[in-house]
Amino acid sequence: MSEPSEPSEPTPPSRPGAPDVAAPLRVRLDLAYDGTDFSGWAAQPSLRTVQGELSRALATVLRSPEPVRVTVAGRTDAGVHARGQVAHVDLDATAWATLPGRSDRQPGEALVSRLGGVLAHDVVVRRATLAPPGFDARFSAVERRYVYRLADASALRDPLRRHDTVWWRRPLDVGAMDEASRALVGLRDFAAFCRQREGATTIRTLLDFSWTRLPDGVLEATVRADAFCHSMVRSLVGAVVPVGEGRRDRSWPWSLQQQAERGPGLHVMPAHGLSLEEVVYPDDADLAARALMTRARRDPAEGRRPEEAQRAGT
């Protein structure tokens, strides 16, 4: 990553307990975004992406001549939303210390405020804090939690939520979908539900896949795993919707998974019904060990350097 240039304003005196301004700092960012108008997380030439917008906004606030490199917990696809996304950036300590300017705010508060004045309203950085030693937004994570929303024929369809809820014309049996989903939980090869990438592992630990019908009739799936391969969540949902319609037996998603390859008839559900709700990390003392373990597990199978490793997509 290119380090930000020093701001023109004078460096304020060090505050009690402030870090050595000569040392680089890792900052954790907690953010949320409406994915409707984004072409996913990852920066792409000529396309509007969350990473691209955030990198440019950080460069503006930090007065960096180049976009600031941002590492994220999970790269969401085009149209997918997030309420609990986590990222980190490595910043020059002097730039961090001078963020408050002449105010009495903490640097993290000042960064959040300044980003709020630069970013568009469909992406919000909620917190910026110094990360504990060993923290890596991607590799230190132990769990990601997604939610998928479906409004079937019996649900109350709210036009104000049309950007995060998929409208489904047929009635769905939530009990059948829940039973079929729970059968997939565990440490398994989810190749049948992932878009194949050469040399990439599709083995994941699915911690929870369950359905409930909310008071307004909307069906909501909770999907938790240590990580997800590309299109996995939307493919899992697409495998159980035919069960809810009565077109497939409750054991059909399980039989797909046993094939360990992407089979015919599997529908990838629309992106806008999906939202990343939470990323879970271990205790601070275990962050570095978790990152090392994750890298060691993924890198040999993927045959890539850590920075090129398989994305934890949806």
N, C-alpha and C positions, 0 to 999 in steps of 0.2 A: 504494500500500500504506500502511496505517496503521502508523506507527512505534510500537514498543513503548515503554511507559512506563518511566521509570527505576526500578530496584529500590530497595527501602527501605534495603538495607544500604549502608554507605559504599563509595565508589569506591576500590579499592586503588591504590597507587602504580603509575605506569607502569613496565612492564618494559623492559629494554633492547631496542631495535628494535621496540617496540610502536607501532601506528599512532596517529595523532592521534585522540583520543577524540571530537573534534568532527565528524569526517568520517564520512559514511555508508559502510558496508562491504557488499560483495557476498560471500556465503558459498555455496560449492558443497557440496551434499549428495549423497552416494552412498548409495543405498538399495536394498532388496529387499523384495518382498512376495509373499504367497500370495494370488492374486486371487479365490479361491473364494468368499469371503463379502463381496466388494466389488462395488458397482455401477459398476465402472470407476474411472478416475483422477479425472475432473473432478467437482468439487463439485456436488451436486444437492440441492435441498430435500428433506428427509425421507428421504434415502437415505444409506447408509453408503458413502463413497468414500475412496480413498487420500488425495486432496488434502484432503478435509474433515478426516479424522483427523489428518493431519500438520499442517495449519494450526492446528487447535485445540491440539495438543500443543505446538507452538512458542509459541503465545500463553500457554499455562500456564507453560512454562519461562521465557519472557522477560517474563512479567507484563504482557503486552499486553492492553488492554481489548477488542480485537477479534481475530478470526482473522488470522494472518500470511499475506500473499499469497505463494504458492509458484509458480514458473515451472518447467515440466518439459520434458525433452527430447522425450518422446513420450507422448501421452495414450493409455493402454491402455484397451481396452474391458472391459465387465463379464466377469469370470471369467478374464481374461488375467493371467499372472504376470510378475514381473520379478526378475531377479538383478542386473542391471547398470543400473538406472534412475539418472538424474542430474537434479537440480533445483537451482535457486538461490533464495535469499532475500536481500533487502536489509534490513540490520539497522542500528539505531542503534549507533554505535561504543561508546558508554558501556555499553550492555547487553551487547555482545560482551565487552568488557574485564572486566566484573564476573562473568561466568559461573563462573569457578573459585571465587569466594568466597574463603575463607581457605585453600583447598588450593593445592598447587604445580602443579596440572594446567594444560595449555594450554587456552584457551577452546574450541577444537574438541573436545578430549577431554571436557571438562566437558559440552558440549552433547550429544554422543553419549550419555554416561552418563545425563544427566537425561532425555533423550527416551526412553531405554530403560526408565526407570521409569514413564513416562506412557503410552506407546503399547501397544496390544495386541500379542500375540505374532505376529500374521500380517503385521506390517510392522516393518522394522528399518532404522534409519539407521546405516550402517556407518562413514561418515567425514563430518566437517564441517571444511572448510578454507577459508581466505581465497582467493577466486578471483583469478586474474591479471587485470590490466587488460583490458577489452574482452570478458570472458567473458560469454556468454549461453547458458544450458543448452540452449535450444531452437535459436536461430538460429546459434550458433557450431558446432554439430555438423556433421560431414562424413559420418557414417555411423552407421546403426543396424543391429544384428545381432540377429535373432530365431532361435529354434529351435522346431520343431514336432515333437511325438512321437506316433507311431502304433504300436500293438501289433496286428498282424494275426493271422490264425489260426495262424501258425507261431511267433509270439513267446511268450516266457515272460511271462505276465501277472502283474505284481506288484501286489497290492492296496494296498501301502503307497505306490504311485505313481499311484493311480487319479485323483488330483486334477490331475496334470500330463501324463497320457498318455491318448490316446483309444483305446479298444478297438474294433477293426474286425473284423467277423466273417468277411470274405472274405480269401483270400490275396492278397498284393500283389507284383508284380514290381518290385523296387526299381531294377533296371537300366533298365527302360522308363520309370519315373517320373523317374529322373535324366536320361535323355536328353531327355525332353519338357521338363523344367524348365530345363535349360541353354540351350535354344533361345530362351528368353524374356529372357536376360540382355542388358543394354544400355540405352541411352537411348531410351525408348519412351513412347508414350501408353498408360497402363494403365487407361483408362476402362472397359474390359470387366471389370476386376477390382475396381472401386471403386464404392462407393455414391455416387451423384451428389450434388453440392452446388452450388447455383446460383453461377456465377461463379468456381468453384474449379478450379485446374489439376489435371490427372491425369497430367502428364508427370513421370516419375521416371527415375532412373538405377538400374537393378537391377544390382548388382555381383556377386551370387552367388545362385544358387538350385540347390541340389544335395542329393542324398539319399545316405544310407549306412545299412546295417543293422548295429546294434551287436551285441556278443557275445551278449547275451540275446535277440536276435532283433527288438528294437524298431527300427522305422524312424525315422530322425531327419533332418529337413530343416534345412538352414542357409539362411537368407534374409537377404541384406545389401543395403542400398540407401542412397542419400543421405537419403531420407525415404520415408514411406509414406502413402498416402491411406486413407480410412476403409474398413476390412475388407479391405484389399488382400492381406495375408499369408494370411489364412484362405481367401480366394477363389482365390489362386494354388494353394494346397494342394488345394482342392476341384476345381480344373481338372485336376490330374494324377492324383488318386486313381482316376478311371475308366480312365485309361490303365494304371495298375498292376493293375486288375481285368481288363483285357483287353476292356472294353466300348467303349473309344475308341481311335482310332489315335494314335500318338505325336505326330503333327503337330496334333492337335486343340487343345491349349492355344495353340499358336502361331496357329492360324487364328482362335481367339477374340480374341486380342490384335489381330489385323489389322482386326477389325471396328470397333475404337475405340468400342464401346458395349456396355453390359451385355447379354449374350445369354441366351437361354433355356437351361435345362439346367445352369446353373452353380450348384454347391452350395457354400455358405459353411460351412466346417468348424466344429465346436464350439470354443468359446473356450478351454476348459481345457487343450488340448494345446499352447498357445502361450505362450512366455516371451521377454521382452526380456532378452537376455544381455549386451549391451554397447552403449555409445554412444561413438563415437570423435570426438576433437577434434584440430584442427591444433596446431602448435607455438604457444606462448604469444604470440609476436610476430605471428601471423596470425589470432588470435581475433577481433579487432575487424573486420578486413577481411572475414573469412568471414561474420560476422553481417550486415554491410552488404550483402554480395553476396546472401545468402539473402533478406533482406528486399526488396531491389530486384527480385529474380527473382519472388517470390511475390506481393507486394502489388498491383502493377498488374493482374495476371491475376485476382486475387481481389476487387478493388474494395473492399478493407477497410483499416482502419487496422491497423498491425502487431499490436496486442494483440487484434484480432478475427480475425486471419488464420486460414487453414485449419489445423486440427490435424493433426499427424503421427500419425494413428491406425493401427489394425491391421485 
